[in-house]
Amino acid sequence: MKVRVEYGRRQLMRLLSGGAVALIFSSKSSQIWAETARRIAGKPRTVMLDPGHGGQDPGAIGVRGTREKFVALDTARAVGKLLEGTGRYRVLMTRVDDEYIPLQGRVEKAQAAGADLFISIHADANRNHRIRGASVYTLSEKASDAEAADLAARENNSDRVAGIDMSKHEPIVNEILYDLARRETNNLSQRFAQALVGELGRQVLLMDNTHRSAGFVVLKAPDIPSALVELGCLSNAYEERELNQAKYQQKLAQSLARSVSDYFA
Ligand SMILES: [Zn+2]
């Protein structure tokens, strides 16, 4: 009798783990099916560009007073133009003007639009003014290193700067189904981040350990692959000058646009 109970328990465990695998598999195959259907229909992929900060939240401020919110918006606009020019994408932006959008509001806009990819665009300021270069971030519960954790804390502080209580908007993260969706989305986010690092590396200087991860609120949609790019460091006088130039912004925009093509190819 005892043996039968044990066997039953083991079978149940196997069934459960098999079920979990089947769920992952079916979420994957439904994505592949959706992708194939889109291709057959020639339907353009929706890319949501998210210029960081805006309005009362200037973001990082450069050594000569450059505001991150303007660099992010100008570069995002340039990326949008390049992507639209290909005729292959439906490009949307979380903001098109100098206005403030709460972090969760940015995620919700992407979800409402059924975005296939979400790119948050920023420019950092580092305490060490010699540090420069672009870097790319994906979501993780645990930060890859202390610097990435500090950066996520600075970026997540955006709502507080604008006087919004973000604790109410924190998404719930412990559901099993959420985890499964998240795992698949995370794989795709990693793939996009790798493409982004590769394309940026051809055009501009990269920071050491270019691809890092931390708990960015704006990357928390469980169903939309996403990455956050820091275009460079406004705290470095040389890079601040570069980031202000339309020519340099265009270089960055080309890298971002190409990485989108690489990702969907
Ligand atoms: Zn920022």
Residues whose N, C-alpha, C, O or C-beta is under 5 A from the ligand:
A	BS01	ZN	G52 G59 H122 A123 E155
